[in-house]
Amino acid sequence: MNCAGTSGSDRAYEFFEKFDVVCQTSGTYLALIKPGKEEEVLATLRRKAKVKLKLGDALVKFDYRENSLTYVAPNRLIIRLKDVGTLREAESLMSEIMDPA
């Protein structure tokens, strides 16, 4: 899905160029981080989510409100929603996380 028609997830598209379904049955989605936004996304995740696992700079797993977020260098974020959910819910979750408030 691209930026067109993203009403509730506009904030997410400031940081992510694309969201894709990995496995809808398990509620797993992929977000591609925009070039140059990787450090800002990681800093926000470190501030708002709990780090569960860290393997150098290549892989960092976070927990945010029982949702699993795994950063895979250089620009991928795997989102696994706690209640399966939809692609739109994955976008909304990332908008919530990236909201500066």
TORZADO-660907 format. One line per field, with one value per residue (C-alpha): x negated, y negated, z; residue number from 1. Coordinates in pm, 1 decimal. Layout:
! residues N
east	c(X	...)
north	c(Y	...)
up	c(Z	...)
resi	c(NUM	...)
***
This chain:
! residues 101
east	c(0.0	-132.8	-68.6	248.8	565.7	407.8	633.5	561.7	207.8	54.9	-195.2	-323.4	-391.3	-623.9	-860.2	-759.5	-744.4	-543.5	-342.8	-286.2	-113.1	-355.3	-94.2	254.2	350.1	85.2	120.4	-231.9	-315.7	-625.8	-702.7	-985.0	-1149.0	-1216.1	-1583.0	-1732.6	-1455.1	-1602.8	-1768.7	-1459.8	-1237.3	-1480.0	-1513.7	-1135.1	-1098.1	-1366.3	-1187.0	-829.6	-866.8	-1047.1	-1357.8	-1316.1	-1621.8	-1917.6	-2170.2	-2411.6	-2265.2	-2133.0	-1827.4	-1632.6	-1305.3	-1063.2	-738.0	-476.3	-144.0	-185.7	-257.7	-592.0	-807.4	-1132.2	-1378.6	-1591.8	-1874.9	-1896.9	-1534.2	-1274.2	-1031.9	-830.3	-506.4	-319.2	9.5	124.8	481.2	398.7	550.7	534.7	283.6	470.2	431.1	56.7	35.7	237.1	12.9	-294.6	-121.9	-51.1	-410.3	-561.8	-329.2	-550.6	-287.0)
north	c(0.0	-343.6	-686.4	-755.9	-741.6	-700.8	-907.7	-768.1	-657.4	-972.3	-994.5	-646.5	-743.8	-1021.3	-742.1	-436.6	-414.8	-95.8	156.7	513.2	824.7	1102.3	1341.4	1212.1	1530.2	1461.6	1081.3	1027.0	722.8	561.7	190.2	46.8	-249.7	-552.2	-621.7	-850.3	-780.9	-461.8	-627.8	-832.0	-523.0	-323.1	-606.4	-633.1	-256.3	-253.5	-534.5	-401.4	-23.3	236.6	394.1	773.3	883.2	709.1	864.3	581.3	322.8	582.7	702.9	553.3	695.0	466.3	517.5	241.0	309.5	682.9	624.3	754.0	521.4	652.3	416.0	587.6	374.1	173.0	64.1	325.1	350.1	668.4	598.8	882.7	766.7	925.4	981.6	1070.4	749.7	596.6	404.9	83.9	166.2	219.6	-123.6	-278.8	-115.9	-267.1	-607.8	-583.8	-489.1	-759.5	-1030.8	-1272.3	-1318.5)
up	c(0.0	-83.1	66.1	-130.1	76.9	420.4	643.6	990.6	921.8	772.1	1058.9	979.1	618.3	733.8	843.9	640.3	264.2	241.2	446.3	325.4	451.3	545.2	689.5	761.5	947.9	1213.2	1196.6	1065.3	852.4	705.7	710.6	501.6	673.0	452.3	377.0	639.4	892.7	1042.7	1343.1	1428.4	1412.2	1629.7	1882.9	1910.8	1952.6	2222.6	2404.5	2379.7	2361.0	2569.1	2413.4	2430.7	2230.2	2071.1	1836.1	1765.2	1530.7	1287.8	1481.0	1769.1	1898.1	2083.5	2272.0	2259.0	2430.6	2365.2	1994.7	1868.6	1656.8	1509.9	1342.7	1079.9	942.4	735.2	685.3	776.3	1064.2	1113.2	1299.1	1468.4	1614.2	1940.8	1817.5	1453.7	1310.9	965.5	757.3	845.2	1217.4	1168.5	1002.5	1287.4	1548.1	1384.5	1364.2	1737.8	1816.5	1594.3	1731.0	1926.8	2201.0)
resi	c(1	2	3	4	5	6	7	8	9	10	11	12	13	14	15	16	17	18	19	20	21	22	23	24	25	26	27	28	29	30	31	32	33	34	35	36	37	38	39	40	41	42	43	44	45	46	47	48	49	50	51	52	53	54	55	56	57	58	59	60	61	62	63	64	65	66	67	68	69	70	71	72	73	74	75	76	77	78	79	80	81	82	83	84	85	86	87	88	89	90	91	92	93	94	95	96	97	98	99	100	101)
***
